Amino acid sequence: MNILNDESTINQYKKQIKEKYPIDTENLGWRTYSPGEFIYEQGFPIPFLSLLVKGKVKIFSTSEDGRRLIVTFNKPLEIFGELELVQQVNTIHSIEAVTPVHIATLSSETAKKLREDSVFNEILLQSISRKFHTKSMNLSFHLLHEADVRFASYLASVSHDEQGVFINALIPKNELKTIAEFIGITVRHQNRCIQSFERDELIKRIPGYIEIIDPKRLLSYAQQNIYEMQ
């Protein structure tokens, strides 16, 4: 994590935020995260309310026995930490940067004071209700779609940025077990998906990696990507 100091970039973000949310942007701090860095970790006190202004993040939950399950991928201008703020609980999900990420932050202390403002509370309510709707839809799609669609959707999410641009063709093989866990399938079932995708020339196996060779058809196979419904 680093502090974002580029005033030109920050001013552009402030403009984007004001177009969507009636928030006083002068109260905001600015941070950057590299792929793989955590913005929040499940079970820890929430340090700040945040607003994603650049990049894509992966949201997942971890069960008591250590199993992880993907919840969704989010893009700008999503708010994080509002449910924890309202319920006064520790962080419910882990949020990890998939691409380079910039976020605007509002300290927990300031956010708590702003809860006296009805406009600010309406922002929180709209964000929470939208997420519950999205999570319900994602769960339904997750249960209805076959493993190959889930696998294609995950690969599509981690290989494209928030603008839908293909940026990452290589998936390390040592991450495949974790991916199977994230999308709720067995490694054996995942191997069958990989073999099928190879036959269809969507991907190919190379030393140490799975290489995506036809991202356009992968997106089509993912059925518009069940993990990025917002």
C-alpha positions, -999 to +999 in steps of 0.1 A: +000+000+000+012+035-008-003+070-004-015+086-037-001+121-040-008+130-077-030+161-074-041+159-110-052+123-107-069+130-073-088+160-088-101+137-116-112+111-090-130+138-070-149+149-101-160+113-108-171+108-072-191+140-071-210+129-103-223+099-084-222+106-047-230+138-027-198+134-007-175+161+005-143+149-012-121+172+009-125+146+038-110+118+017-076+102+018-060+085-012-042+051-014-028+028-040-026-010-039-007-035-061-022-068-073-024-093-045-025-067-017-054-067+007-075-036+012-095-054+040-090-087+057-119-107+070-124-106+108-104-074+115-117-040+126-126-018+097-100+010+095-119+032+071-148+034+047-134+032+011-145+040-024-128+022-054-119+048-080-095+027-102-089-010-108-106-042-099-109-061-066-117-096-056-141-101-027-141-135-009-151-151+024-132-176+045-150-203+065-139-214+100-121-244+085-101-222+062-120-228+029-124-197+007-153-189-016-155-161-041-183-136-036-178-112-065-154-089-084-160-052-081-150-022-103-154+016-097-172+034-081-181+008-055-182+016-017-167-008+008-171-010+046-206+005+048-222-026+062-195-030+089-199+007+097-237+005+102-236-029+120-205-020+140-188-053+132-154-065+120-148-068+083-171-094+068-152-102+036-116-100+025-110-076-004-079-081-026-065-060-054-066-079-088-052-050-108-034-019-097-060-002-075-066+033-062-091+040-034-105+070-016-107+065+021-129+081+048-117+074+084-140+054+106-142+083+130-153+107+104-178+082+089-194+076+122-199+114+127-214+117+092-240+091+101-259+120+117-264+133+081-295+118+063-279+122+029-248+102+040-271+075+055-290+073+022-257+067+004-249+038+028-284+024+025-284+024-013-250+007-014-259-019+011-292-028-006-275-030-040-250-054-027-276-076-011-294-078-044-262-085-063-251-112-038-285-129-040-283-129-078-247-141-078-256-170-054-284-180-077-262-179-108-234-197-089-257-226-081-273-227-115-242-226-137-220-255-144-183-257-133-170-248-167-189-215-168-177-207-132-141-215-142-144-194-174-159-165-154-131-166-129-104-166-156-121-138-174-123-117-142-086-121-133-074-115-169-093-083-177-091-049-161-120-028-149-125-014-185-128-049-199-094-048-215-075-081-217-043-075-196-031-109-183-028-140-203-010-162-178-025-180-148+001-197-126-005-234-122+002-231-085-029-210-081-053-236-097-061-254-064-070-220-049-091-211-079-110-244-076-117-236-039-128-201-048-155-213-073-166-243-053-155-272-075-130-301-070-095-300-085-105-331-106-135-313-120-113-283-127-089-305-146-117-317-168-126-280-175-090-273-184-089-302-208-122-291-224-109-255-228-077-268-244-097-289-269-117-258-277-085-237-280-094-212-254-063-219-233-031-239-235-008-254-209+028-241-209+055-247-183+043-232-150+012-216-164-022-218-181-022-194-210-054-178-222-051-177-260-087-166-270-100-141-244-129-131-266-143-166-268-135-171-231-158-141-222-185-156-244-181-190-226-183-172-193-218-160-203-210-123-197-192-132-165-213-144-135-189-130-110-190-093-122-227-086-119-231-051-104 
